[in-house]
Amino acid sequence: MNNHQLAWQTHSLELGPRTRIMGILNITPDSFSDGGRYFAHEAALAHAEQMVADGADIIDIGGESTRPYSEPIGIEEECRRVLPVIKKLSSRIGVPISIDTTKAEIAQQAISAGASIVNDISALRFDPELGGVIAENNALLILMHMKGMPADMQVAPVYEDLIGEITSFLSQAIARAESCGIDRNNLIIDPGIGFGKTIEHNLCIINRLRDFLHLEVPIMIGTSRKAFIRKILSLPGSEEISPMHSSVETGTQASVAAAIMNGAHMVRVHDVANTRSTIKIADAIKNAYPADTNHHA
């Protein structure tokens, strides 16, 4: 297992021996799983504090839905949604706050309000100013692979070499970040489950996650409640089950365990408490070495 020691601003985080949890806080009316649930700021703050109590290592705050077929929103509206929560939350929790955005202006204001991580689904492709903002503030950056745009990414995505193409994309994204002045030790990669991928693509990525370890940056993966899980679990001929269905959470935890066993350093999830239990078992198995190799229980 590749271990990584991250140190940025006033934060530090060891990745490897223990899988880390990024808790999702969507302050949106239309996210695929929890849209509207935490749109009110007090509800958002309470949920973030509960996720920290449940074991979240990072809280990832997003004000713009990137679900399949979603449309972008304006900077003013995105600021209105996320900044008050970041400002209040930064004084109420001790774990780092991440801003889920592709926009330099949002990132700068979020960092000024107390965020120290930028989770960028565009991997620095949408806003040429974003990389500079991250470098100047010594922030952490998550670079995600996406084929297409949220509005069209799930319209028949095709790859000739799935793992090879994602690897090449992420390698170029790392180089792009470094060219902006961002330290390689401040980078995390995300293969982008559900972002321009079929069910089979998503399963293959989880199965072959170790193929990305040679890029020598930590790997984060986000499978929580996503459509590939819901489609696998839905009965043939019936409607797709709800993201909030209990079986979808079970499926999520199965995917989390598989991702950990295949090399993930961090998982991005909605249900932190369940994930913490999954991680304890998966990490124990992953890190187990018998004291006596000749002993068979």
C-alpha positions in Angstrom: 0.0 0.0 0.0 1.3 3.4 -0.9 1.3 5.7 2.2 1.2 9.5 1.9 1.7 12.2 4.4 -0.2 15.4 3.5 0.6 18.7 5.0 -1.1 22.0 3.9 -1.9 25.3 5.6 -2.4 24.3 9.2 -3.6 20.7 8.5 -1.9 17.3 8.2 -3.3 13.9 7.3 -1.7 10.5 6.9 -3.2 8.4 4.2 -2.6 4.7 3.8 -2.7 2.8 7.1 -6.3 4.0 7.8 -8.7 4.9 5.0 -10.0 8.4 5.4 -13.6 9.6 5.1 -14.8 12.6 3.2 -18.4 13.4 4.3 -20.6 14.9 1.6 -22.6 18.1 2.4 -24.7 19.2 -0.6 -26.3 22.6 -0.1 -28.4 22.2 -3.2 -32.1 21.8 -4.0 -31.4 19.2 -6.7 -28.5 16.8 -5.9 -29.4 13.2 -6.9 -29.4 11.8 -3.4 -30.0 14.5 -0.8 -31.0 17.5 -2.8 -33.0 19.9 -0.6 -32.4 18.0 2.6 -29.6 20.4 3.9 -30.5 23.4 1.8 -31.3 25.4 4.9 -28.0 26.6 6.5 -28.8 25.4 10.1 -29.7 22.0 8.8 -26.4 21.9 6.8 -24.4 22.9 9.9 -26.0 20.3 12.1 -25.5 17.6 9.5 -21.8 18.6 9.1 -21.2 18.5 12.9 -22.9 15.1 13.1 -20.7 13.7 10.3 -17.6 14.9 12.2 -18.9 13.2 15.3 -19.4 10.0 13.3 -15.8 10.1 12.1 -15.5 12.2 9.0 -11.9 13.4 8.3 -13.0 16.1 5.8 -16.3 17.8 5.1 -16.9 18.4 1.4 -19.3 21.3 0.7 -20.9 21.7 -2.6 -23.4 24.3 -3.8 -23.9 23.2 -7.4 -25.3 19.8 -8.4 -23.1 17.8 -10.8 -25.6 14.9 -11.1 -26.0 13.6 -14.6 -27.9 16.0 -16.9 -27.6 18.9 -14.4 -27.2 22.5 -15.5 -24.7 24.9 -14.0 -25.6 27.8 -11.7 -24.2 31.3 -11.4 -21.3 32.4 -9.1 -23.6 34.6 -7.0 -26.0 31.8 -6.2 -23.2 29.3 -5.5 -21.6 31.8 -3.1 -25.0 32.4 -1.4 -25.4 28.7 -0.7 -22.0 27.8 0.5 -20.1 30.7 2.1 -22.3 31.3 5.2 -22.0 27.6 6.0 -18.2 27.5 5.5 -17.7 30.6 7.7 -19.7 29.2 10.6 -18.5 25.7 10.2 -14.8 26.6 10.2 -15.1 27.8 13.8 -17.2 24.9 14.9 -15.3 21.8 13.6 -11.7 20.9 13.8 -11.4 18.8 10.5 -10.5 20.4 7.2 -13.3 21.8 4.9 -13.3 21.1 1.2 -15.2 23.2 -1.4 -16.6 21.2 -4.3 -16.3 23.7 -7.2 -14.8 24.3 -10.6 -14.6 28.1 -10.3 -11.7 30.2 -9.1 -13.8 32.9 -7.6 -15.8 30.5 -5.5 -12.6 28.7 -4.4 -11.0 31.9 -3.4 -14.0 33.1 -1.4 -14.4 29.6 0.2 -10.8 29.5 1.2 -11.0 33.0 2.7 -14.1 31.8 4.6 -12.2 28.8 6.1 -12.0 26.0 3.4 -8.5 24.5 2.7 -9.3 21.9 0.0 -10.7 22.3 -3.5 -12.5 19.3 -5.0 -12.5 20.0 -8.7 -14.5 17.7 -11.0 -13.0 19.5 -14.0 -9.4 18.8 -13.0 -8.4 22.4 -13.7 -10.0 22.4 -17.2 -12.9 24.7 -16.8 -11.4 27.8 -15.2 -7.8 28.8 -16.1 -7.5 30.9 -12.9 -8.3 28.1 -10.4 -4.9 26.5 -10.3 -3.3 29.8 -9.3 -5.8 30.3 -6.5 -5.0 26.9 -5.1 -1.2 27.4 -5.4 -1.3 30.9 -3.8 -3.3 29.6 -0.8 -1.3 26.3 -0.3 -4.6 24.5 -0.6 -5.1 20.8 -1.3 -6.5 19.8 -4.7 -8.6 16.8 -5.8 -8.4 16.2 -9.5 -11.2 14.1 -10.9 -11.6 12.4 -14.2 -14.8 13.2 -16.2 -15.7 12.4 -19.7 -17.8 15.2 -21.2 -19.8 17.6 -19.0 -22.4 16.9 -16.3 -25.2 17.8 -18.8 -24.1 15.2 -21.3 -21.5 12.9 -19.6 -24.0 9.9 -19.3 -25.0 10.0 -23.0 -23.5 6.7 -24.2 -19.9 7.1 -22.9 -17.4 5.0 -24.9 -13.7 4.1 -24.2 -11.2 2.2 -26.3 -9.0 1.7 -23.2 -10.8 2.6 -20.0 -8.0 2.4 -17.5 -5.4 3.7 -19.9 -7.5 6.7 -20.9 -8.3 7.6 -17.3 -4.6 7.2 -16.3 -3.5 9.4 -19.2 -6.1 12.1 -18.2 -5.1 12.1 -14.6 -1.4 12.1 -15.4 -2.0 15.2 -17.6 -4.1 16.8 -14.8 -1.2 16.3 -12.3 1.2 18.0 -14.8 -1.3 20.8 -15.2 -1.6 21.3 -11.5 2.2 21.3 -11.1 2.6 23.8 -13.9 0.3 26.2 -11.9 2.7 25.9 -9.0 0.8 23.4 -6.9 3.0 21.0 -5.0 2.6 17.3 -6.1 2.2 16.5 -2.4 -0.9 18.6 -2.3 -2.7 16.5 -4.9 -5.3 13.7 -4.7 -6.8 11.9 -7.7 -10.3 10.6 -8.2 -11.2 8.3 -11.2 -14.7 9.8 -11.3 -17.2 7.0 -10.7 -20.4 7.9 -12.6 -18.9 10.8 -14.5 -19.1 9.6 -18.1 -19.1 5.9 -17.2 -21.4 2.9 -17.7 -22.1 0.4 -15.0 -19.4 -1.9 -16.4 -16.9 1.0 -16.5 -17.5 1.8 -12.9 -17.1 -1.8 -11.8 -13.9 -2.1 -13.8 -12.5 1.0 -12.2 -13.1 -0.3 -8.7 -11.7 -3.7 -9.6 -8.6 -2.2 -11.1 -8.0 0.7 -8.8 -4.5 -0.4 -8.0 -3.6 0.5 -11.6 -3.6 4.1 -10.6 -1.2 3.7 -7.7 1.8 4.2 -10.0 0.8 7.9 -10.4 2.1 8.2 -6.8 -0.6 10.4 -5.5 -3.4 9.4 -3.1 -6.6 8.0 -4.6 -10.0 9.1 -3.5 -13.1 7.3 -4.8 -16.8 8.3 -4.6 -19.4 5.5 -5.1 -21.9 6.6 -2.5 -25.6 5.9 -3.6 -24.6 6.3 -7.3 -26.7 5.1 -10.2 -24.6 2.0 -11.0 -25.4 0.6 -7.5 -29.1 1.4 -7.8 -29.3 -0.2 -11.3 -27.5 -3.3 -10.2 -29.9 -3.7 -7.2 -33.1 -2.8 -9.0 -35.3 -5.7 -10.0 -35.6 -6.4 -13.8 -38.6 -4.5 -15.3 -39.1 -2.4 -12.2 -38.4 1.2 -11.5 -34.9 2.1 -10.3 -34.8 2.1 -6.5 -34.4 5.3 -4.5 -30.9 6.5 -3.5 -32.2 6.5 0.1 -33.3 2.8 0.0 -31.5 0.8 2.7 -30.3 -1.7 0.1 -28.5 1.1 -1.8 -26.6 1.9 1.4 -25.6 -1.7 1.7 -24.5 -1.7 -1.9 -22.5 1.5 -1.2 -20.7 -0.1 1.7 -19.8 -3.2 -0.4 -18.3 -0.8 -3.0 -16.4 1.0 -0.3 -14.9 -2.2 1.0 -13.9 -3.3 -2.5 -12.3 0.1 -3.2 -10.3 -0.1 0.1 -9.1 -3.6 -0.7 -8.0 -2.4 -4.2 -6.0 0.7 -3.1 -8.3 3.6 -2.2 -6.8 6.0 0.4 -10.0 8.0 0.9 -13.8 7.5 0.2 -16.3 10.2 -0.3 -19.7 9.2 1.2 -23.1 10.4 2.5 -23.4 8.0 5.5 -20.2 8.5 7.6 -21.2 6.3 10.5 -21.8 3.2 8.4 -18.7 3.9 6.4 -16.6 4.1 9.5 -17.7 0.6 10.5 -16.9 -0.7 7.0 -13.5 0.9 7.1 -12.6 -0.6 10.4 -13.1 -4.1 9.1 -11.7 -3.5 5.6 -8.6 -1.8 6.9 -8.1 -4.6 9.5 -8.2 -7.2 6.7 -6.0 -5.1 4.4 -3.4 -4.5 7.1 -3.4 -8.1 8.5 -0.2 -10.1 8.5 -0.1 -13.4 10.3 2.4 -13.6 13.2 3.0 -17.2 12.4 2.7 -18.0 8.7 2.7 -21.7 9.5 -0.3 -21.5 11.7 -3.7 -22.2 10.3 -6.8 -21.2 12.3 
